[in-house]
Amino acid sequence: MPAKGKHRRPKSNSLSRGIAAAGAGGTVLVLPVLGATTADAAQADSAAKPAAAPATYVVAAGDSLSRIAQEHSLTGGWKKLYQDNRGVLGGDPRLIHPGLKLTLGQTGAAEPAQKPTASNASAERADRSERQDDLAAEPAAPPAQKSYTDDLDGWINESLDILAQHGIPGSYEGIHRNIMRESSGNPLATNDWDSNAAAGTPSKGLLQVIGPTFAAYHVPGTSTDSFDPVANITAACNYAADRYGSIDNVDGPY
């Protein structure tokens, strides 16, 4: 019979690792161990990534905390943004101004997109609803401070705004007409010759108000100096409204 051929044993893979297990017939099987080196590498790679630094945002004109929180999808909305930046913003979350640098919290790598599910859609609707509620709950920013010119036109306009706040009637034309008759627009005008002056209570200011009348009809929030043009106009209009219905109804000594 022919000589038995010698077969070369296959060379084992030097990169494979295995464990020995006894089979049913006593044969020893070598089972490769998979995934160990891959897991170790993944853990090492994860550990090597540094934690992301907090993101910052510089406030621009027209910004509000709710707008910033919504645009950056911040968890916790404007309330959390305010808490994180209270040291910068102070005690009123409405008083933000351009140039302030805010911390937006920790940022990280974007999460992989998830396949939409009913539960995901429900959670997204709830989160959107919460952001809208936060937007509605944020205190409205205070109105910008109105400025007035330091002249007759500015004094009348400022007084008109104060009168409107207190429900006291009066128009620009009615006020201006009476001022020009009483003082010619001089806020320091003083009458030192009529019966009021003789009684020791001279008429003063733009609308020539005597001291007792000024004190009785002084409007809170204005100066207590009867020569102050805005205070003088406002008190005179208050007096005229009480006695004549409006300063507009006055067209002579009053």
C-alpha positions as CSV (number, residue, x, y, z in Angstrom):
1,M,0.0,0.0,0.0
2,P,1.2,3.4,-0.6
3,A,3.1,5.2,2.2
4,K,1.0,7.4,4.4
5,G,1.4,11.0,3.5
6,K,2.5,13.5,6.1
7,H,0.3,16.5,6.3
8,R,1.6,19.8,7.7
9,R,-0.4,21.1,10.6
10,P,-2.0,24.5,9.8
11,K,-0.2,27.3,11.4
12,S,-2.2,28.8,14.3
13,N,-3.0,32.5,14.2
14,S,-0.7,34.2,16.6
15,L,-3.2,37.0,17.2
16,S,-6.0,34.7,18.2
17,R,-6.5,33.8,21.9
18,G,-8.7,31.0,23.0
19,I,-9.9,28.8,25.8
20,A,-9.9,25.0,25.8
21,A,-13.2,23.1,26.2
22,A,-13.7,19.4,26.3
23,G,-16.2,18.1,23.7
24,A,-18.5,15.1,24.0
25,G,-15.9,12.7,22.4
26,G,-13.0,13.9,24.5
27,T,-11.7,16.1,21.8
28,V,-10.3,19.4,22.9
29,L,-11.8,22.4,21.1
30,V,-10.2,25.8,21.0
31,L,-12.8,28.6,21.1
32,P,-11.6,32.1,20.2
33,V,-12.3,34.9,22.7
34,L,-13.8,37.7,20.7
35,G,-14.4,41.4,21.6
36,A,-12.1,41.7,24.6
37,T,-9.5,43.8,22.8
38,T,-12.2,45.8,21.1
39,A,-13.9,46.7,24.3
40,D,-10.6,47.7,25.9
41,A,-9.8,50.0,23.0
42,A,-13.3,51.6,23.2
43,Q,-12.9,52.3,26.9
44,A,-9.4,53.8,26.4
45,D,-10.7,56.0,23.6
46,S,-13.6,57.2,25.7
47,A,-11.3,58.0,28.7
48,A,-9.0,59.9,26.4
49,K,-11.7,62.4,25.4
50,P,-11.7,65.5,27.6
51,A,-14.9,66.9,29.0
52,A,-16.4,69.7,27.0
53,A,-16.2,73.2,28.4
54,P,-19.3,75.3,29.2
55,A,-20.5,77.2,26.2
56,T,-20.8,81.0,26.4
57,Y,-23.1,83.5,24.7
58,V,-22.7,87.3,24.4
59,V,-26.0,89.1,24.7
60,A,-27.1,91.1,21.6
61,A,-29.6,93.9,21.2
62,G,-33.1,92.7,21.5
63,D,-32.3,89.5,23.3
64,S,-34.2,88.1,26.2
65,L,-33.4,85.1,28.4
66,S,-36.4,83.1,26.9
67,R,-35.2,83.8,23.4
68,I,-31.7,82.7,24.1
69,A,-32.9,79.5,26.0
70,Q,-35.2,78.6,23.1
71,E,-32.7,79.2,20.3
72,H,-30.1,77.1,22.1
73,S,-32.6,74.4,23.3
74,L,-31.4,74.8,26.9
75,T,-32.8,72.3,29.4
76,G,-34.7,74.1,32.1
77,G,-35.5,77.1,29.9
78,W,-34.8,80.7,30.8
79,K,-35.3,80.0,34.5
80,K,-32.2,77.7,34.6
81,L,-30.3,80.1,32.4
82,Y,-31.1,82.9,34.9
83,Q,-30.0,80.7,37.9
84,D,-26.7,79.8,36.1
85,N,-26.0,83.5,35.4
86,R,-27.5,85.3,38.4
87,G,-24.1,86.6,39.5
88,V,-23.9,88.5,36.1
89,L,-27.6,89.5,35.7
90,G,-28.3,90.5,39.3
91,G,-31.7,90.4,40.9
92,D,-33.9,91.1,37.9
93,P,-33.9,88.6,35.0
94,R,-35.4,91.3,32.7
95,L,-32.4,93.6,33.0
96,I,-30.1,92.1,30.4
97,H,-28.2,94.4,28.0
98,P,-25.9,93.9,25.0
99,G,-22.3,92.8,25.8
100,L,-23.1,90.6,28.8
101,K,-21.5,87.1,28.6
102,L,-23.7,84.3,29.7
103,T,-22.8,80.7,30.5
104,L,-25.1,78.2,28.6
105,G,-24.1,75.1,30.5
106,Q,-22.1,72.0,29.5
107,T,-22.0,71.2,25.8
108,G,-21.1,67.8,24.3
109,A,-21.0,65.8,21.1
110,A,-24.3,65.6,19.3
111,E,-26.3,62.4,20.0
112,P,-27.1,60.1,17.1
113,A,-30.4,60.6,15.5
114,Q,-33.1,58.4,16.9
115,K,-35.8,56.7,14.9
116,P,-39.1,58.6,15.7
117,T,-41.4,56.7,18.0
118,A,-44.7,57.5,19.6
119,S,-43.1,58.0,22.9
120,N,-40.3,60.2,21.5
121,A,-42.8,62.4,19.7
122,S,-44.9,62.7,22.9
123,A,-41.8,63.7,24.9
124,E,-40.8,66.3,22.2
125,R,-44.3,67.8,22.3
126,A,-44.2,68.0,26.1
127,D,-40.7,69.7,26.0
128,R,-41.9,72.2,23.3
129,S,-45.0,72.9,25.5
130,E,-42.8,73.5,28.5
131,R,-40.6,75.9,26.6
132,Q,-43.6,77.9,25.5
133,D,-44.9,78.0,29.1
134,D,-41.5,79.3,30.2
135,L,-41.6,81.9,27.5
136,A,-45.0,83.1,28.6
137,A,-44.0,83.0,32.3
138,E,-40.9,85.2,31.8
139,P,-41.4,88.7,33.2
140,A,-41.9,91.3,30.5
141,A,-38.9,93.6,30.0
142,P,-39.6,97.1,31.5
143,P,-40.3,99.8,28.9
144,A,-37.4,101.8,27.7
145,Q,-37.0,105.1,29.7
146,K,-38.5,107.9,27.7
147,S,-36.3,111.0,27.4
148,Y,-37.6,114.6,27.1
149,T,-35.9,117.8,26.0
150,D,-35.1,120.3,28.7
151,D,-37.3,123.1,27.2
152,L,-40.9,124.1,27.1
153,D,-41.8,121.4,24.6
154,G,-40.2,118.7,26.6
155,W,-41.7,119.9,29.9
156,I,-45.2,119.9,28.4
157,N,-44.8,116.4,26.9
158,E,-43.4,115.0,30.1
159,S,-46.3,116.5,32.1
160,L,-48.8,115.1,29.6
161,D,-47.4,111.6,30.1
162,I,-47.7,112.0,33.9
163,L,-51.3,113.4,33.6
164,A,-52.2,110.4,31.5
165,Q,-50.9,108.0,34.1
166,H,-53.2,109.7,36.7
167,G,-56.2,110.1,34.5
168,I,-56.0,113.9,34.5
169,P,-57.3,115.6,31.3
170,G,-55.3,118.1,29.3
171,S,-53.9,118.7,25.9
172,Y,-50.7,120.2,24.5
173,E,-52.5,123.1,23.0
174,G,-54.4,123.9,26.2
175,I,-51.3,123.8,28.3
176,H,-49.2,125.8,25.9
177,R,-51.8,128.5,25.4
178,N,-52.2,129.1,29.2
179,I,-48.4,129.0,29.8
180,M,-47.8,131.7,27.2
181,R,-50.5,133.9,28.8
182,E,-49.4,133.4,32.4
183,S,-45.5,133.4,32.1
184,S,-44.5,133.7,28.5
185,G,-42.7,130.3,29.0
186,N,-40.4,131.5,31.9
187,P,-40.4,128.7,34.6
188,L,-39.0,131.2,37.2
189,A,-41.6,133.9,36.6
190,T,-43.0,135.3,39.9
191,N,-45.9,137.8,40.3
192,D,-45.1,140.2,43.1
193,W,-47.8,142.8,42.6
194,D,-51.3,141.2,42.6
195,S,-53.5,140.4,45.5
196,N,-51.9,137.0,46.0
197,A,-48.5,138.6,46.3
198,A,-50.0,141.2,48.8
199,A,-51.3,138.3,50.9
200,G,-47.8,136.7,51.0
201,T,-48.5,133.9,48.5
202,P,-47.2,135.1,45.1
203,S,-48.0,133.2,41.9
204,K,-45.0,131.2,40.6
205,G,-43.8,129.3,37.7
206,L,-45.0,128.5,34.2
207,L,-48.7,128.5,35.1
208,Q,-48.4,130.9,38.0
209,V,-49.6,128.7,40.8
210,I,-49.6,130.0,44.4
211,G,-48.0,127.9,47.1
212,P,-51.2,126.6,48.8
213,T,-52.7,125.5,45.5
214,F,-49.5,123.8,44.5
215,A,-49.4,121.9,47.7
216,A,-53.1,120.8,47.5
217,Y,-52.9,119.6,43.9
218,H,-49.3,118.4,43.8
219,V,-49.1,115.1,41.8
220,P,-47.0,112.3,43.4
221,G,-43.8,111.5,41.5
222,T,-43.1,115.1,40.5
223,S,-40.9,117.6,42.3
224,T,-42.1,119.4,45.4
225,D,-40.5,122.6,44.1
226,S,-43.3,124.8,42.6
227,F,-40.7,126.4,40.3
228,D,-40.0,122.9,38.7
229,P,-41.6,123.2,35.3
230,V,-43.0,119.7,35.1
231,A,-44.3,119.8,38.6
232,N,-45.8,123.3,38.1
233,I,-47.6,122.3,34.9
234,T,-48.9,119.0,36.4
235,A,-50.2,120.6,39.6
236,A,-51.9,123.4,37.7
237,C,-53.6,120.9,35.3
238,N,-54.8,118.9,38.3
239,Y,-56.3,122.1,39.9
240,A,-57.9,123.1,36.6
241,A,-59.4,119.7,36.1
242,D,-60.9,119.8,39.5
243,R,-62.3,123.4,39.1
244,Y,-63.0,123.7,35.4
245,G,-63.0,120.1,34.0
246,S,-59.7,120.6,32.2
247,I,-56.9,123.0,31.5
248,D,-58.3,123.2,28.0
249,N,-61.3,125.0,29.4
250,V,-59.2,127.8,30.9
251,D,-58.6,130.9,28.7
252,G,-58.1,133.6,31.2
253,P,-57.2,134.2,34.9
254,Y,-58.0,131.1,36.9
